[in-house]
Amino acid sequence: MSNSALRKARDLSSDVRDALERLLGRALQEEETISVQAYATHEAPTGSERDEAWRRLLERIDKTAARVANVPESELDALIDRPLILSAITRRHEDHARRQHPCTREYARSGTSA
């Protein structure tokens, strides 16, 4: 049995879609892809295990930093900022599209609230 599932919203049964929309707190768009994973949790390490995990994390960070040591800071900033900017643009576009949908305008004019 699998521990993960990947499905298009349009392919979900109505009861599964309803449950996911309640979980997310919003409606799903037909072309959205839903990813679900289930995994066992574990206690956080303590003592020497925690120290070792911290050392490995710092080592990984140092290796990553070494790979970009010769990249100008402005380029790194642009690479970091780009997905954030694209995300903000996408969100604004989606908000605008929702406000322009005829049902939404009709709902807003009716003066009713959810």
Beta strands, then each sheet from edge to edge (+ up, - down):
strand 1: 4-8
strand 2: 33-37
sheet 1: 1+ 2-
end
